[in-house]
Amino acid sequence: MAAPTRGGSTAVATPTPTAPAPVPTPPLRLADVDLADASFWALPRARRLETFALLRTLDAPVRFGAANGRRGKGAGGFHALVRHADVQEASRDPRRFASAPGVTTPEPAAWVKAVFGDSMVNLDDPKHAALRKVVARAFTPRLLAAAEDNVRAVADRIVDEVLRDRPTDFVAAVASRMPFQIICDLMGIPADHRVEIAHRIDEASAQAGVARRRLRVPGRGLRALAHLHVVMAKLARERRRAPADDLISALVTADVDGQALSARQLGAFFSLLLVAGVETTRNAIAHGLVLLTDHPGQCALLETDFERYADGAVDEIVRHSTPIIQFRRTVVAECELGGRAFRPGEKVVLFYASANRDEAVFDSPDAFDITRSPNPHLGYGGGGPHYCLGAHLARQEMKALFGALLSRTEGLRATGPAELVDSSFDNRVRSLPFAFTAR
């Protein structure tokens, strides 16, 4: 109805605009799902998790993509292992589920292995055990103690610079810097090499599992990897001439079964350590800020007694975000798993992102709960010979960094949505706006 204005004229009431009705999400149908199709990995993450939840209710693992098998037209399909028990069993039994010829999707081409060497994640025993033994021996107690002290120092230094410079992108200023500096310090990489190495790591990681025409776009990633190998080969030669108290020196003087590590073996390991050791922790840290922002009650609980809740918070961040979405295995012996029989040559993909939301293992699996106990997540792998070597260091980095951030700032939060990369391999965060107030 019209209302009189102060000047005596009549104003016509403007109707309040109504928000458009939300478009209902169509019900999920298994017939519409194809985990081997790049378009699936461009879907919103919530829709993908809904798909995994549906797959977990089925009687047996579902096959996606072309027909399984190592030869013949249409080779390349896989069965999806989505339940916690199945992923864990396949991870712990390399006699039936082998990492060779490759754990990524698609598998590395033969020429890539010939040029760059075979990454430790793609090896099975006895080659894997020999390399892992050498690596474990290189991590001396003195080296590990120095790394632990350095974690706290680096965390404090990053927060010093954040308070001074007031950056707006959490990934660039915080999440990516912490693991990169720790790994470079541990390896003994000189400062004048670090800018180039950081650029190459970002290039290589940005192409892993990117959802485009195929599940991966390897060109730029391989060029970046080649540059990393060149740098690492140069540093290895320098350390052989003049060893230092760092990981590169320890590894270049090591041997496997009486034979020195080849340049390709060293390059493959260093590339794995740089890319995996940096990227997985970077993404977990970035997702951690998103989760603490979206769940202010959990963030407040963490701040009330950080030492009490920090370990649980770190594990819950890793479970909830699952930085590595999947790895694949090749069946090498006839077996049964999850209600399905498998034959040698068939492929299975271990979806950690699904296993970490399994209702049979986790109460309210979609909830973010830093007090969750027990928390048998598979964020560092499902156990077995390929359990993540850097799990302990990654936990330390996250704990030290969030401890420094929360104790020295107020109102730390993401101020907008994270920019995610559509990927079938890792849950990568490209950028994340954030804000805070200094205490």
MARLUM-457528 format. One record per residue (C-alpha): x, y, z. Coordinates in Angstrom, 3 decimals, always signed. Each point is the difference from the previous one (the first is absolute). Example, Ala and Ser with C-alpha at 12.3 -4.5 7.8 and 13.67 -1.06 7.14 Angstrom:
BEGIN
        x        y        z
  +12.300   -4.500   +7.800
   +1.370   +3.440   -0.660
//
This chain:
BEGIN
        x        y        z
   +0.000   +0.000   +0.000
   +1.090   +3.612   -0.658
   +1.470   +1.962   +2.913
   +0.188   +3.833   +0.450
   +3.465   +1.520   -0.134
   +1.275   +2.913   +2.129
   -0.946   +2.480   -2.730
   -3.555   -1.278   -0.229
   +0.405   -1.916   -3.233
   -0.744   -3.627   -0.272
   +2.745   -2.601   -0.425
   -0.575   -3.385   -1.513
   +1.439   -2.820   +2.071
   +2.665   -1.971   -1.862
   -0.509   -3.731   +0.319
   +2.869   -1.833   +1.706
   +1.872   -2.077   -2.585
   -0.064   -3.695   +0.633
   +3.047   -2.188   -0.505
   -0.256   -2.474   -2.856
   -0.925   -3.482   +1.085
   +3.058   -2.251   +0.193
   +0.375   -2.415   -2.865
   -0.438   -3.474   +1.453
   +2.945   -2.338   -0.416
   -1.062   -3.022   -2.037
   +0.231   -3.306   +1.841
   +3.268   -1.821   -0.489
   -0.181   -3.022   -2.293
   +2.763   -2.565   -0.312
   -0.554   -0.124   -3.755
   +1.104   +3.660   -0.195
   +3.225   -0.557   +1.936
   +3.385   -0.621   -1.622
   +3.042   +0.525   +2.190
   +2.211   -0.495   -3.064
   -1.532   +3.004   -1.761
   +1.728   +3.352   +0.500
   -3.378   +1.720   +0.261
   -0.696   -1.803   +3.279
   +2.991   +1.759   +1.600
   -1.329   +3.378   -1.053
   -3.163   -0.556   +2.065
   -0.366   +1.777   +3.366
   +1.822   -1.874   +2.732
   -3.256   -0.613   +1.883
   -1.431   -1.785   -3.034
   +3.082   -2.188   -0.291
   -0.221   -0.939   +3.673
   -3.667   -0.832   -0.518
   +1.048   -2.303   -2.828
   +2.519   -1.786   +2.203
   -2.657   -0.419   +2.699
   -2.255   -1.701   -2.561
   +2.815   -2.266   -1.192
   +0.726   -1.090   +3.577
   -3.533   -1.406   +0.297
   +0.491   -2.418   -2.895
   +0.861   -3.653   +0.404
   +3.284   +0.088   -1.915
   +2.484   +2.433   -1.568
   -1.236   +1.514   -3.272
   +2.069   +0.047   -3.190
   +0.412   +3.314   -1.811
   +1.532   +0.897   -3.322
   +1.100   -2.388   -2.726
   +0.400   -3.739   +0.431
   +2.667   -1.028   +2.490
   +3.192   -1.659   -1.078
   +3.529   +0.923   -0.933
   -0.399   -0.768   -3.701
   -2.551   +0.359   -2.700
   -2.373   +2.599   -1.274
   -1.718   +1.957   +2.737
   +2.549   -0.797   +2.707
   +0.105   +2.444   +2.894
   -3.128   -0.441   +2.101
   +0.034   -0.537   +3.741
   -2.089   -1.181   +2.933
   -0.639   +2.632   +2.665
   +0.807   -1.006   +3.580
   -2.047   +2.424   +2.096
   -0.456   -1.706   +3.386
   +2.505   +0.498   +2.808
   +0.545   -3.731   +0.507
   +0.620   -0.663   -3.702
   +2.415   +2.902   -0.438
   +1.910   -1.021   +3.105
   +0.202   -3.670   -1.014
   +1.254   +0.779   -3.502
   +2.576   +2.443   +1.421
   +1.403   -2.603   +2.362
   +0.243   -2.913   -2.430
   +2.464   +0.751   -2.823
   +0.163   -3.726   -0.808
   -3.489   +0.339   -1.499
   -0.169   +3.731   -0.743
   +3.274   +1.337   -1.402
   +1.137   +3.590   -0.380
   +1.859   -0.798   -3.219
   -0.257   +1.023   -2.764
   -1.406   +3.212   +1.505
   -2.327   +1.440   +2.632
   -1.160   +3.099   -1.857
   -2.784   +0.209   -2.564
   +0.991   -0.519   -2.759
   +3.157   -1.937   +0.759
   +3.313   +1.597   -0.964
   +1.125   -0.904   -3.509
   +3.038   -2.240   -0.437
   +2.029   +2.847   -1.527
   -0.737   +2.187   +3.037
   +1.454   -2.656   +2.304
   +3.015   -0.410   -2.297
   +0.733   +3.723   +0.059
   -0.923   +0.931   +3.574
   +0.372   -3.282   +1.871
   -2.700   -1.882   +1.841
   -1.447   +1.771   +3.005
   +0.045   -1.950   +3.249
   -3.812   +0.094   +0.119
   -0.074   -2.096   -3.191
   +2.295   -2.743   +1.313
   -0.657   -3.270   +1.802
   +2.331   -2.135   +2.076
   +2.851   -0.750   -0.142
   +0.848   +3.250   -1.842
   -2.341   +2.070   +2.140
   +1.270   -1.466   +3.272
   +3.618   +0.659   -0.985
   -0.632   +3.628   -0.886
   -2.157   +0.617   +3.053
   +2.724   -1.453   +2.211
   +2.555   +2.394   -1.469
   -2.331   +2.955   +0.485
   -0.848   -1.011   +3.565
   +3.696   -0.312   +0.807
   +0.628   +3.484   -1.381
   -2.462   +1.482   +2.504
   +2.466   -0.113   +2.892
   -1.113   +0.955   +3.524
   +2.077   +3.191   -0.221
   -1.582   +0.963   -3.323
   -3.505   -0.639   +1.349
   +0.656   +1.950   +3.208
   +1.241   +2.951   -2.012
   -3.074   -0.208   -2.233
   -2.330   +0.059   +3.030
   +1.685   +3.113   +1.392
   -0.143   +1.603   -3.428
   -3.749   -0.618   -0.328
   -0.729   +2.258   +2.948
   +2.443   +2.654   -1.192
   -1.440   +0.074   -3.513
   -3.568   +0.218   +1.322
   +0.908   +3.004   +2.155
   +1.847   +1.674   -2.886
   -2.963   -0.424   -2.362
   -2.371   +1.536   +2.557
   +2.460   +2.869   +0.549
   -0.144   +0.767   -3.716
   -3.783   -0.394   -0.175
   -0.440   +2.528   +2.834
   +2.423   +2.386   -1.692
   -1.174   -0.274   -3.630
   -3.752   -0.613   +0.435
   -0.364   -2.346   -3.018
   -3.437   -0.978   -1.284
   +0.615   -3.448   -1.534
   +0.468   -2.674   +2.649
   +1.380   -2.580   -2.429
   +2.796   +2.173   -1.359
   +0.912   +1.671   +3.296
   -0.400   -2.877   +2.446
   -1.137   -3.451   -1.141
   +2.471   -0.495   -2.834
   +2.949   +1.624   +1.758
   +0.066   -2.149   +3.115
   +0.597   -3.449   -1.558
   +2.192   +1.413   -2.771
   +2.410   +1.649   +2.423
   +0.102   -3.068   +2.249
   +0.765   -2.385   -2.881
   +2.603   +2.325   -1.532
   +1.726   +0.455   +3.368
   -0.078   -3.741   +0.649
   +1.512   -0.779   -3.395
   +2.526   +2.819   +0.148
   -1.145   +1.846   -3.131
   +1.828   +3.344   -0.297
   -2.079   +3.164   +0.097
   +0.941   +0.997   -3.563
   -1.713   -3.132   -1.381
   -3.230   +0.275   +1.954
   -1.971   +2.455   -2.110
   +0.441   -2.129   -3.118
   -0.752   -3.234   +1.864
   -3.171   +1.461   +1.505
   -1.152   +1.007   -3.486
   +0.714   -3.466   -1.409
   -1.788   -1.737   +2.868
   -3.056   +2.156   -0.586
   +0.059   -0.780   -3.731
   +0.371   -3.745   +0.540
   -2.665   -0.194   +2.695
   -2.511   +2.178   -1.846
   -0.176   -2.554   -2.827
   -0.458   -3.146   +2.126
   -3.448   -1.444   -0.592
   -1.382   +3.190   -1.548
   -3.475   -0.638   -1.390
   +0.140   +0.868   -3.654
   -0.283   -2.205   -3.063
   +1.823   -2.725   +1.851
   +0.477   -0.569   +3.695
   +3.485   +1.452   -0.219
   +1.777   +2.530   -2.202
   +3.650   -1.036   +0.350
   +1.887   +2.326   -2.383
   +0.729   +3.007   +2.218
   +0.354   -2.209   +3.055
   +2.702   -2.112   -1.647
   +1.916   +3.065   -1.167
   -0.060   +1.309   +3.550
   +1.148   -3.394   +1.257
   +2.898   +0.055   -2.475
   +1.143   +3.343   +1.372
   -0.174   -1.351   +3.554
   +2.159   -2.970   -0.986
   +2.631   +2.314   -1.527
   +0.204   +2.056   +3.188
   +0.115   -3.085   +2.195
   +2.744   -1.604   -2.111
   +2.119   +3.134   +0.384
   -0.495   +0.104   +3.768
   +0.760   -3.726   +0.266
   +3.351   +0.488   -1.767
   +0.857   +2.869   +2.327
   -0.835   -2.048   +3.112
   +2.063   -2.951   -1.163
   +2.998   +2.320   -0.198
   -0.777   +1.798   +3.254
   -2.568   -1.796   +2.216
   -1.993   +2.020   +2.532
   -2.300   -0.902   +2.874
   -3.139   -0.271   -2.149
   -2.184   -2.557   -1.711
   +1.510   +0.426   -3.464
   +3.453   -0.796   +1.361
   -1.311   -3.026   +1.896
   -1.666   -1.415   -3.098
   +2.742   +0.610   -2.544
   +2.424   -1.956   +2.163
   -2.505   -2.846   +0.584
   -0.230   -3.224   -1.961
   -2.501   -2.751   -0.788
   +1.348   -3.539   +0.232
   +3.541   +1.254   -0.301
   -0.644   +2.236   -3.004
   -0.199   +3.770   +0.117
   -3.324   +1.618   -0.786
   -0.184   +1.055   -3.635
   -0.648   +3.582   -1.040
   -3.501   -1.028   -1.117
   -0.747   -1.666   +3.353
   +1.116   +3.102   +1.850
   -1.950   +2.274   -2.323
   -3.144   -2.111   +0.333
   +0.192   +0.012   +3.800
   +0.739   +3.698   +0.283
   -2.863   +0.814   -2.349
   -2.346   -2.181   +2.051
   +1.134   +1.643   +3.244
   -0.279   +3.515   -1.373
   -3.360   -0.402   -1.703
   -1.704   -2.404   +2.415
   +1.582   +1.418   +3.139
   -0.969   +3.550   -0.891
   -3.326   -0.318   -1.786
   -1.855   -2.365   +2.322
   +0.827   +2.031   +3.108
   -0.700   +3.301   -1.748
   -3.481   -1.165   -0.971
   -0.742   -1.398   +3.449
   +0.981   +3.330   +1.594
   -2.197   +1.964   -2.405
   -2.979   -2.295   +0.549
   +0.666   +0.257   +3.729
   -0.661   +3.746   -0.006
   -3.205   -0.522   -2.001
   -1.217   -2.607   +2.476
   +0.824   +2.103   +3.061
   -1.787   +2.961   -1.617
   -3.082   -2.026   -0.886
   -0.120   -1.549   +3.494
   +0.651   +2.859   +2.440
   -0.969   -2.136   +2.982
   +2.766   -2.471   -0.824
   +2.473   +2.849   -0.497
   -0.968   +1.479   +3.386
   +0.453   -3.398   +1.646
   +3.456   -0.327   -1.532
   +0.985   +3.449   +1.275
   -1.153   -0.755   +3.551
   +2.630   -2.733   +0.430
   +2.185   -0.313   -3.094
   +2.353   -2.663   +1.348
   -2.906   -2.197   +0.995
   -1.864   +0.157   -3.309
   +2.678   +0.738   -2.612
   +0.881   -3.591   -0.896
   -3.658   -0.894   -0.433
   -0.590   +3.133   -2.066
   +2.847   -0.838   -2.361
   -1.247   -3.547   -0.548
   -3.566   +1.185   -0.519
   +1.116   +2.593   -2.535
   +1.848   -2.681   -1.944
   -2.953   -2.413   +0.199
   -2.581   +2.566   -1.003
   +1.976   +1.530   -2.865
   +1.973   -3.093   -1.139
   +2.772   +1.798   -1.949
   +0.699   -3.039   -2.218
   -3.264   -1.209   -1.518
   +1.138   -3.310   -1.453
   +2.771   -2.367   -1.063
   -0.321   -3.059   -2.188
   +1.257   -3.569   +0.282
   +0.394   -2.859   -2.482
   -1.356   -3.436   +0.896
   +2.805   -2.577   -0.179
   -1.734   -3.095   +1.429
   -3.517   -1.365   -0.177
   -1.864   +1.195   +3.066
   -3.296   +1.190   +1.430
   -0.559   +3.371   +1.636
   -3.151   +1.816   +0.997
   -2.290   -2.584   -1.574
   +1.705   -0.105   -3.414
   +2.498   -2.422   -1.537
   +3.047   +1.507   -1.668
   +2.394   -1.391   -2.586
   +3.655   +0.865   -0.629
   +0.392   +3.095   -2.161
   -3.179   +1.716   +1.167
   +0.266   +3.439   +1.546
   -1.479   +1.268   +3.238
   -0.011   +3.609   +1.224
   +0.188   +0.677   +3.730
   -2.214   +3.005   +0.706
   +1.250   +1.377   +3.323
   -2.473   +2.866   -0.317
   -2.811   -2.529   +0.256
   +1.592   -2.266   +2.606
   +0.382   +2.994   +2.330
   -3.788   +0.570   -0.099
   -0.987   -3.648   +0.504
   -3.041   -0.182   +2.296
   +1.057   -3.469   +1.129
   +3.111   +1.491   +1.625
   -0.759   +3.653   +0.819
   -3.030   +1.272   +1.903
   -1.489   +3.020   -1.796
   +2.784   -0.175   -2.606
   -0.864   +3.326   -1.620
   +0.338   +1.856   +3.305
   +3.234   +1.786   +0.906
   +0.834   -1.038   +3.566
   +3.467   +0.613   +1.438
   -0.840   -2.249   +2.976
   -0.710   -2.993   -2.254
   +1.534   -3.082   +1.602
   +0.990   -2.390   -1.307
   +0.733   +1.510   -3.383
   +1.436   -2.770   -2.217
   +0.042   +2.132   -3.142
   +1.960   -1.019   -3.078
   +1.240   +3.467   -0.873
   +3.615   -1.202   +0.046
   -0.793   -3.228   -1.820
   -1.611   -3.193   +1.176
   +3.038   -1.403   +1.751
   +2.317   -2.619   -1.445
   +3.351   +0.595   -1.711
   -1.049   +3.281   -1.611
   -1.205   +1.777   +3.135
   +1.101   +3.638   -0.283
   +3.580   +0.495   +1.167
   -0.675   +3.638   +0.788
   -3.157   -0.426   +2.081
   +1.675   +0.915   +3.283
   +1.694   +3.067   -1.467
   -3.248   +1.165   -1.649
   -1.840   -0.242   +3.331
   +2.733   +2.025   +1.700
   -0.146   +2.706   -2.660
   -3.767   +0.402   +0.228
   +0.015   +0.042   +3.778
   +2.816   +2.546   +0.237
   -1.486   +2.280   -2.642
   -3.558   +0.083   +1.348
   +1.373   +0.370   +3.520
   +1.976   +3.078   -1.018
   -2.866   +1.471   -2.015
   -2.686   -0.451   +2.647
   +2.180   +1.223   +2.878
   +1.157   +3.144   -1.787
   -3.106   +1.085   -1.911
   -3.678   +0.537   +0.706
   -2.880   -0.637   -2.355
   +2.115   -2.138   -2.348
   -2.391   -1.112   -2.725
   -0.553   -0.631   -3.673
   -1.896   +2.939   -1.473
   -1.257   -1.744   -3.113
   -0.199   -3.406   -1.622
   +3.153   -1.899   -0.809
   +0.897   -0.152   -3.684
   +0.295   -3.738   -0.601
   +1.611   -1.842   -2.900
   -2.208   -2.571   -1.757
   +2.160   -3.071   +0.475
   -0.403   -3.751   +0.250
   +3.266   -0.299   +1.939
   +0.339   +2.618   +2.708
   -2.332   +2.336   +1.851
   +1.980   +3.046   -1.036
   -0.668   +3.566   +1.122
   +1.284   +2.627   -2.428
   -0.776   +3.031   +2.151
   -1.920   +0.979   +3.137
   -0.774   +3.565   +1.178
   +0.446   +0.543   +3.737
   +0.075   +2.647   +2.675
   +1.077   +0.391   +3.632
   +0.764   +2.496   +2.732
   +3.296   +0.024   +1.853
   -0.250   -0.740   +3.727
//
